[in-house]
């Protein structure tokens, strides 16, 4: 059945206009981005199938790539891109609304909660760096790399260059483990040591390296890890 053949309460856009966004189910919200159906299924049905492919989990769906979404019948690159873009906007909105930039960072859990919005559910690794002043207030943050499922390469020269430009006194490295295991590997420890040594050359402190694995995290500072370089 096509969307226009459904009852008024079953048409996502009309339902949204009448009752507000909160009245829509997850599938109906996704259908407003999918927009059109196929010869076999309407937009809501396709959205339900897309959700089902993610185990009915919005977090899992938010971490799916455009290519993965396109495996669902009726979802092409354009529709998948719209859904992916909506999730990315949500992540950015969550970070922007955070008040962490206005307080001094005193514990790794503060960074974990702040960055979880950006990294939860990702199927690939991302590496971020956070720049802080002497009072441990955040000056800025940036994504260094994105891609891969088992390792992240750190561009030490770029981190130091940006830290100097921001007049940062400290930096915190953050990356995720899609595997769900936050324990650092030998490569994580080695690269942390290389960055720590380079930063010290310019009187910049590597305050911590935090590995996020959705509901858990690992802090080099808390665990007092001896890094190699």
ZASELUM-543768 format. One record per residue: residue in one letter; x, y, z of N, C-alpha, C, O in turn. Coordinates in steps of 0.05 Angstrom, whole numbers, plus 5000, padded with zeros to 4 digits. Layout:
REM ZASELUM-543768
 papa  n.u  n.v  n.w ca.u ca.v ca.w  c.u  c.v  c.w  o.u  o.v  o.w
    a    X    Y    Z    X    Y    Z    X    Y    Z    X    Y    Z
...
//
This chain:
REM ZASELUM-543768
 papa  n.u  n.v  n.w ca.u ca.v ca.w  c.u  c.v  c.w  o.u  o.v  o.w
    x 5017 4976 5000 5000 5000 5000 5018 5025 5000 5037 5027 5016
    x 5011 5044 4983 5026 5068 4981 5019 5087 5005 4998 5084 5017
    x 5038 5105 5011 5034 5123 5033 5008 5139 5030 4993 5142 5050
    x 5002 5149 5006 4978 5165 5002 4953 5149 5005 4931 5161 5008
    x 4955 5122 5005 4931 5105 5008 4926 5099 5038 4906 5087 5045
    x 4946 5106 5055 4943 5101 5084 4924 5121 5096 4919 5142 5085
    x 4914 5115 5120 4898 5134 5135 4915 5157 5143 4939 5156 5144
    x 4902 5180 5149 4916 5204 5156 4936 5201 5178 4958 5212 5178
    x 4928 5185 5199 4946 5181 5222 4970 5163 5216 4989 5162 5231
    x 4969 5150 5193 4991 5132 5185 5010 5144 5165 5029 5131 5157
    x 5005 5169 5158 5023 5183 5139 5042 5200 5156 5033 5218 5170
    x 5068 5194 5156 5087 5207 5174 5086 5237 5173 5086 5250 5194
    x 5086 5249 5149 5088 5279 5148 5062 5291 5158 5063 5311 5173
    x 5039 5280 5150 5014 5291 5159 5011 5287 5189 5000 5305 5203
    x 5020 5264 5199 5019 5258 5228 5036 5278 5243 5029 5287 5265
    x 5060 5284 5232 5078 5302 5245 5066 5330 5246 5068 5344 5267
    x 5054 5339 5225 5042 5365 5224 5018 5368 5244 5014 5389 5255
    x 5004 5345 5247 4980 5346 5264 4987 5342 5293 4975 5355 5311
    x 5006 5323 5299 5011 5316 5327 5039 5322 5337 5045 5319 5361
    x 5057 5330 5319 5084 5336 5327 5103 5312 5323 5094 5290 5320
    x 5129 5318 5323 5150 5297 5318 5149 5275 5339 5154 5252 5332
    x 5142 5282 5364 5141 5262 5385 5121 5240 5381 5123 5218 5393
    x 5102 5244 5364 5081 5224 5359 5090 5202 5339 5077 5182 5336
    x 5112 5208 5325 5121 5189 5304 5138 5167 5316 5154 5172 5335
    x 5135 5143 5306 5153 5121 5314 5180 5124 5301 5183 5141 5283
    x 5199 5108 5309 5226 5110 5297 5225 5105 5266 5238 5119 5251
    x 5209 5085 5259 5207 5079 5230 5194 5102 5215 5201 5108 5192
    x 5174 5114 5227 5160 5137 5214 5179 5161 5211 5178 5175 5191
    x 5196 5166 5231 5215 5188 5229 5235 5183 5207 5241 5201 5191
    x 5244 5158 5205 5262 5151 5183 5249 5153 5156 5261 5161 5136
    x 5223 5147 5155 5208 5148 5130 5206 5177 5120 5205 5181 5095
    x 5207 5197 5138 5206 5224 5128 5232 5232 5113 5232 5250 5097
    x 5253 5217 5119 5279 5221 5104 5280 5203 5079 5291 5211 5059
    x 5269 5179 5082 5269 5161 5059 5250 5172 5037 5256 5169 5013
    x 5228 5185 5045 5210 5200 5028 5193 5183 5010 5168 5185 5011
    x 5205 5166 4993 5189 5151 4974 5193 5121 4978 5214 5112 4988
    x 5174 5106 4969 5176 5077 4971 5185 5064 4945 5196 5078 4927
    x 5181 5039 4943 5187 5024 4918 5162 5012 4907 5140 5018 4917
    x 5164 4996 4886 5140 4984 4874 5127 4965 4893 5103 4961 4892
    x 5143 4953 4911 5132 4933 4929 5125 4944 4957 5105 4935 4969
    x 5140 4964 4967 5136 4973 4994 5135 5003 4996 5148 5017 4980
    x 5119 5014 5015 5119 5042 5019 5142 5051 5036 5158 5034 5046
    x 5146 5077 5040 5169 5088 5054 5170 5078 5083 5192 5073 5093
    x 5147 5075 5096 5147 5066 5124 5156 5036 5125 5171 5029 5143
    x 5146 5020 5107 5154 4992 5106 5184 4989 5102 5198 4973 5115
    x 5195 5005 5083 5223 5004 5078 5239 5013 5102 5260 5001 5108
    x 5229 5033 5116 5243 5043 5140 5242 5022 5162 5262 5019 5177
    x 5221 5007 5164 5219 4985 5184 5240 4964 5177 5253 4953 5195
    x 5243 4958 5152 5263 4938 5144 5291 4947 5149 5308 4932 5157
    x 5296 4973 5145 5322 4984 5150 5328 4983 5180 5351 4976 5188
    x 5309 4990 5196 5312 4988 5225 5317 4959 5234 5334 4953 5251
    x 5302 4940 5222 5305 4912 5228 5333 4902 5222 5344 4885 5236
    x 5345 4913 5200 5372 4905 5192 5393 4913 5213 5415 4903 5214
    x 5385 4933 5230 5402 4943 5251 5394 4932 5278 5401 4942 5299
    x 5378 4911 5278 5369 4898 5303 5350 4916 5318 5348 4915 5342
    x 5335 4933 5303 5316 4952 5315 5330 4971 5335 5318 4981 5353
    x 5356 4976 5330 5371 4994 5347 5380 5019 5332 5393 5018 5311
    x 5371 5042 5342 5379 5067 5329 5409 5072 5331 5422 5083 5313
    x 5421 5063 5353 5450 5066 5357 5465 5051 5336 5484 5060 5324
    x 5456 5026 5332 5469 5009 5311 5465 5021 5283 5484 5022 5267
    x 5441 5031 5278 5435 5043 5252 5452 5068 5248 5462 5073 5226
    x 5456 5083 5269 5472 5108 5266 5501 5103 5259 5515 5120 5248
    x 5511 5078 5265 5538 5072 5258 5541 5058 5232 5564 5051 5224
    x 5519 5052 5218 5521 5039 5192 5529 5058 5170 5522 5081 5170
    x 5544 5048 5151 5553 5064 5129 5531 5065 5108 5512 5049 5109
    x 5534 5083 5089 5515 5085 5067 5513 5058 5052 5492 5049 5044
    x 5536 5046 5048 5538 5020 5033 5522 4999 5048 5508 4983 5036
    x 5525 4998 5075 5510 4978 5091 5480 4982 5090 5465 4963 5088
    x 5472 5008 5091 5443 5014 5089 5431 5005 5063 5408 4997 5061
    x 5447 5008 5042 5437 5002 5015 5432 4972 5011 5421 4964 4990
    x 5440 4955 5030 5434 4927 5028 5404 4921 5034 5394 4899 5028
    x 5390 4941 5044 5361 4938 5049 5346 4945 5024 5351 4965 5011
    x 5328 4927 5016 5312 4932 4991 5297 4958 4993 5284 4964 5013
    x 5300 4974 4972 5286 5000 4971 5303 5023 4981 5294 5046 4978
    x 5326 5017 4992 5344 5039 5001 5367 5041 4981 5383 5023 4977
    x 5368 5065 4968 5390 5070 4950 5410 5090 4962 5405 5098 4985
    x 5431 5097 4948 5451 5115 4959 5440 5142 4969 5449 5152 4990
    x 5420 5153 4954 5409 5179 4962 5394 5177 4988 5397 5194 5006
    x 5377 5157 4991 5362 5153 5015 5380 5147 5039 5376 5157 5061
    x 5400 5130 5034 5418 5123 5055 5434 5147 5065 5439 5151 5089
    x 5442 5164 5046 5457 5188 5053 5440 5207 5070 5451 5220 5088
    x 5414 5209 5064 5397 5226 5080 5395 5217 5109 5395 5233 5127
    x 5392 5190 5112 5390 5179 5139 5417 5183 5154 5417 5191 5177
    x 5439 5178 5140 5465 5181 5153 5470 5210 5161 5481 5216 5182
    x 5462 5229 5144 5465 5257 5149 5449 5266 5174 5458 5282 5190
    x 5425 5254 5177 5408 5261 5200 5422 5252 5226 5421 5267 5246
    x 5433 5228 5226 5447 5219 5250 5472 5236 5256 5477 5242 5279
    x 5486 5244 5235 5510 5261 5240 5502 5288 5251 5515 5298 5269
    x 5480 5299 5242 5470 5324 5253 5463 5321 5282 5468 5339 5299
    x 5451 5298 5289 5443 5293 5316 5468 5291 5334 5467 5302 5357
    x 5489 5278 5324 5514 5277 5340 5525 5304 5345 5534 5311 5367
    x 5526 5320 5324 5538 5347 5326 5521 5365 5344 5532 5381 5359
    x 5495 5362 5343 5477 5377 5360 5482 5370 5390 5483 5388 5407
    x 5486 5344 5395 5490 5335 5422 5516 5347 5434 5517 5355 5457
    x 5537 5348 5417 5562 5358 5426 5561 5389 5430 5571 5399 5449
    x 5547 5402 5411 5545 5431 5413 5529 5440 5438 5535 5461 5449
    x 5510 5424 5446 5494 5431 5469 5507 5424 5496 5497 5432 5517
    x 5530 5411 5494 5544 5403 5519 5556 5428 5532 5565 5446 5518
    x 5557 5428 5558 5568 5451 5573 5597 5445 5582 5609 5460 5597
    x 5609 5423 5572 5635 5415 5581 5657 5436 5574 5677 5438 5588
    x 5652 5451 5552 5672 5471 5544 5674 5493 5565 5694 5508 5564
    x 5655 5495 5583 5655 5517 5602 5664 5509 5630 5663 5525 5649
    x 5674 5485 5632 5684 5475 5658 5712 5463 5655 5720 5455 5634
    x 5726 5463 5677 5753 5451 5677 5751 5420 5677 5735 5409 5692
    x 5766 5407 5661 5766 5378 5659 5782 5367 5683 5805 5373 5686
    x 5768 5351 5700 5781 5341 5724 5783 5310 5724 5797 5299 5741
    x 5769 5297 5706 5770 5267 5706 5764 5256 5678 5749 5269 5663
    x 5774 5233 5672 5770 5221 5645 5740 5216 5638 5733 5218 5615
    x 5724 5211 5659 5696 5206 5654 5682 5230 5641 5663 5226 5626
    x 5692 5254 5646 5680 5278 5634 5684 5278 5604 5666 5285 5588
    x 5708 5270 5595 5714 5268 5566 5699 5245 5554 5688 5248 5532
    x 5697 5223 5568 5682 5200 5558 5653 5207 5552 5642 5201 5531
    x 5640 5221 5571 5612 5228 5567 5609 5249 5545 5589 5248 5530
    x 5628 5266 5542 5627 5287 5521 5630 5275 5493 5617 5283 5475
    x 5649 5256 5491 5655 5245 5464 5637 5221 5457 5637 5213 5433
    x 5623 5210 5476 5607 5186 5470 5586 5192 5449 5579 5174 5433
    x 5575 5217 5448 5555 5224 5428 5566 5221 5400 5552 5215 5381
    x 5592 5226 5397 5604 5225 5371 5614 5197 5363 5616 5191 5339
    x 5619 5180 5382 5633 5155 5376 5617 5130 5382 5624 5108 5374
    x 5595 5133 5396 5579 5109 5403 5567 5096 5378 5555 5110 5362
    x 5570 5070 5376 5557 5055 5355 5572 5056 5328 5563 5044 5309
    x 5595 5069 5327 5610 5070 5302 5622 5042 5295 5632 5028 5313
    x 5620 5035 5270 5631 5009 5261 5660 5012 5252 5672 4992 5244
    x 5671 5036 5253 5699 5041 5245 5712 5057 5267 5699 5069 5284
    x 5739 5058 5265 5753 5073 5285 5755 5103 5277 5759 5109 5254
    x 5753 5120 5297 5758 5149 5294 5777 5158 5316 5777 5147 5338
    x 5794 5177 5309 5813 5187 5328 5809 5218 5330 5809 5232 5310
    x 5806 5227 5355 5802 5256 5360 5823 5266 5379 5834 5251 5395
    x 5828 5292 5378 5846 5304 5397 5832 5328 5409 5819 5344 5395
    x 5835 5332 5435 5823 5354 5450 5845 5371 5460 5864 5361 5473
    x 5843 5397 5455 5864 5416 5464 5854 5432 5488 5831 5441 5489
    x 5872 5435 5509 5864 5448 5533 5884 5470 5541 5908 5469 5533
    x 5875 5489 5556 5893 5510 5566 5904 5501 5593 5900 5478 5602
    x 5919 5519 5607 5932 5511 5632 5912 5504 5654 5918 5489 5673
    x 5888 5516 5652 5868 5510 5673 5851 5486 5665 5831 5480 5678
    x 5858 5472 5644 5844 5448 5634 5816 5454 5623 5798 5437 5624
    x 5813 5479 5613 5788 5485 5598 5793 5478 5568 5815 5482 5558
    x 5773 5468 5555 5775 5460 5527 5777 5484 5509 5760 5501 5509
    x 5798 5484 5493 5802 5505 5473 5790 5497 5446 5780 5514 5431
    x 5789 5471 5441 5778 5461 5416 5784 5431 5413 5799 5420 5429
    x 5771 5419 5393 5776 5391 5388 5773 5386 5358 5760 5402 5344
    x 5785 5364 5348 5783 5358 5320 5786 5329 5315 5799 5315 5330
    x 5774 5319 5294 5777 5291 5286 5802 5289 5269 5805 5303 5249
    x 5819 5271 5277 5845 5267 5263 5842 5247 5240 5854 5251 5219
    x 5827 5226 5245 5825 5206 5224 5799 5190 5228 5788 5190 5250
    x 5790 5177 5207 5766 5161 5208 5769 5139 5187 5776 5143 5164
    x 5763 5114 5196 5764 5091 5178 5778 5068 5191 5793 5071 5210
    x 5774 5045 5179 5787 5021 5190 5771 5009 5213 5754 5023 5224
    x 5777 4985 5220 5762 4972 5242 5781 4962 5264 5771 4953 5284
    x 5807 4965 5260 5825 4954 5280 5849 4972 5287 5863 4965 5306
    x 5853 4994 5274 5876 5011 5280 5872 5039 5271 5857 5044 5251
    x 5885 5058 5284 5883 5086 5277 5911 5097 5276 5927 5093 5295
    x 5918 5111 5255 5944 5124 5253 5942 5152 5263 5925 5168 5255
    x 5961 5160 5281 5961 5187 5293 5981 5204 5278 6005 5197 5275
    x 5972 5227 5268 5990 5246 5255 6001 5265 5276 5989 5285 5283
    x 6024 5257 5287 6037 5272 5309 6043 5301 5302 6038 5319 5317
    x 6054 5305 5278 6062 5332 5270 6038 5350 5268 6040 5374 5276
    x 6016 5341 5258 5992 5357 5256 5981 5364 5283 5972 5387 5288
    x 5981 5345 5302 5972 5351 5329 5988 5372 5342 5977 5391 5354
    x 6015 5370 5340 6033 5390 5353 6029 5417 5340 6029 5438 5353
    x 6027 5417 5313 6024 5443 5299 5998 5457 5308 5999 5481 5314
    x 5976 5442 5309 5951 5454 5318 5951 5463 5347 5940 5483 5354
    x 5964 5447 5364 5966 5454 5392 5982 5480 5396 5974 5497 5412
    x 6003 5484 5380 6019 5508 5382 6002 5532 5372 6004 5554 5384
    x 5987 5528 5351 5971 5550 5340 5949 5559 5360 5942 5582 5361
    x 5939 5539 5376 5918 5545 5395 5929 5555 5422 5915 5562 5440
    x 5956 5554 5424 5970 5560 5449 5960 5541 5471 5957 5549 5495
    x 5957 5516 5464 5947 5495 5483 5970 5486 5501 5993 5484 5492
    x 5964 5481 5526 5983 5471 5545 5981 5441 5549 6000 5428 5557
    x 5957 5431 5542 5953 5402 5545 5936 5391 5522 5920 5405 5510
    x 5938 5365 5517 5922 5352 5497 5912 5325 5508 5926 5312 5525
    x 5889 5317 5499 5878 5291 5506 5871 5276 5480 5856 5287 5464
    x 5881 5253 5477 5876 5237 5453 5852 5219 5459 5850 5207 5481
    x 5833 5216 5440 5810 5199 5444 5805 5183 5418 5805 5194 5396
    x 5802 5157 5421 5794 5141 5398 5776 5118 5408 5775 5112 5431
    x 5763 5105 5389 5744 5084 5396 5753 5057 5386 5769 5055 5368
    x 5742 5037 5399 5747 5009 5391 5720 4997 5383 5704 4990 5401
    x 5714 4994 5358 5688 4982 5349 5683 4954 5360 5660 4945 5362
    x 5705 4940 5367 5703 4913 5377 5688 4911 5404 5677 4890 5411
    x 5687 4933 5418 5674 4933 5444 5693 4929 5467 5686 4930 5491
    x 5718 4923 5461 5739 4919 5481 5756 4944 5483 5770 4951 5464
    x 5755 4958 5506 5770 4983 5508 5800 4981 5514 5814 5001 5515
    x 5809 4956 5519 5837 4953 5526 5856 4961 5503 5850 4954 5480
    x 5877 4976 5509 5895 4985 5488 5912 4962 5477 5920 4944 5492
    x 5918 4964 5452 5936 4945 5439 5964 4956 5440 5969 4979 5449
    x 5984 4940 5432 6012 4949 5432 6016 4973 5414 6032 4990 5421
    x 6001 4974 5392 6003 4997 5374 5993 5023 5387 6004 5044 5384
    x 5971 5020 5402 5959 5043 5417 5980 5054 5437 5984 5078 5439
    x 5993 5036 5451 6012 5044 5472 6037 5057 5459 6047 5077 5468
    x 6046 5045 5437 6070 5056 5423 6065 5084 5412 6081 5102 5416
    x 6042 5087 5398 6035 5113 5387 6031 5135 5408 6038 5158 5404
    x 6020 5127 5431 6017 5145 5453 6043 5155 5463 6047 5179 5469
    x 6063 5137 5464 6090 5144 5473 6103 5164 5454 6117 5182 5462
    x 6099 5159 5428 6111 5177 5408 6100 5205 5410 6114 5224 5409
    x 6073 5206 5413 6060 5232 5416 6068 5246 5442 6073 5270 5442
    x 6070 5231 5464 6078 5243 5489 6106 5255 5488 6110 5277 5497
    x 6124 5241 5476 6152 5251 5473 6153 5276 5456 6167 5295 5463
    x 6138 5276 5433 6138 5299 5415 6126 5323 5429 6135 5346 5426
    x 6104 5319 5444 6090 5341 5457 6108 5354 5479 6109 5378 5481
    x 6122 5337 5493 6140 5347 5515 6162 5365 5504 6171 5383 5518
    x 6170 5360 5479 6191 5376 5467 6182 5406 5465 6199 5424 5466
    x 6156 5410 5463 6145 5437 5460 6130 5446 5486 6114 5464 5486
    x 6137 5433 5508 6125 5439 5534 6095 5436 5534 6080 5452 5547
    x 6085 5416 5520 6057 5409 5519 6053 5382 5532 6068 5363 5527
    x 6033 5380 5549 6029 5355 5564 6008 5338 5550 5986 5347 5544
    x 6014 5312 5546 5994 5293 5538 5980 5284 5564 5991 5267 5578
    x 5957 5295 5570 5944 5290 5595 5931 5262 5597 5929 5251 5619
    x 5922 5252 5574 5909 5226 5575 5904 5216 5547 5905 5231 5528
    x 5901 5190 5544 5892 5177 5520 5868 5160 5528 5872 5141 5544
    x 5845 5166 5518 5821 5152 5526 5810 5135 5503 5807 5145 5480
    x 5805 5110 5508 5794 5092 5488 5765 5086 5495 5759 5076 5517
    x 5747 5092 5477 5718 5088 5481 5708 5063 5467 5714 5058 5444
    x 5693 5047 5482 5681 5023 5471 5651 5023 5480 5643 5006 5495
    x 5636 5042 5470 5608 5046 5476 5603 5050 5506 5606 5072 5516
    x 5596 5029 5520 5588 5032 5548 5612 5030 5567 5608 5031 5592
    x 5636 5029 5557 5660 5027 5573 5682 5045 5562 5681 5053 5538
    x 5701 5052 5578 5724 5067 5567 5749 5059 5583 5748 5049 5605
    x 5772 5065 5571 5798 5059 5583 5814 5085 5584 5816 5099 5563
    x 5825 5093 5606 5841 5117 5609 5870 5110 5615 5876 5097 5635
    x 5888 5119 5598 5916 5114 5603 5925 5128 5629 5941 5117 5644
    x 5914 5151 5635 5921 5166 5659 5912 5151 5684 5927 5148 5703
    x 5887 5141 5684 5877 5127 5707 5891 5100 5712 5896 5092 5735
    x 5898 5087 5690 5912 5061 5692 5942 5064 5696 5956 5044 5700
    x 5952 5089 5694 5980 5094 5697 5997 5077 5678 6016 5064 5686
    x 5990 5077 5652 6003 5061 5632 6030 5073 5626 6033 5097 5621
    x 6050 5056 5625 6077 5065 5618 6079 5062 5587 6080 5040 5577
    x 6080 5085 5573 6080 5084 5544 6108 5081 5534 6128 5089 5547
    x 6110 5069 5510 6136 5064 5498 6140 5084 5475 6121 5092 5462
    x 6165 5092 5471 6171 5109 5448 6200 5104 5439 6210 5116 5420
//
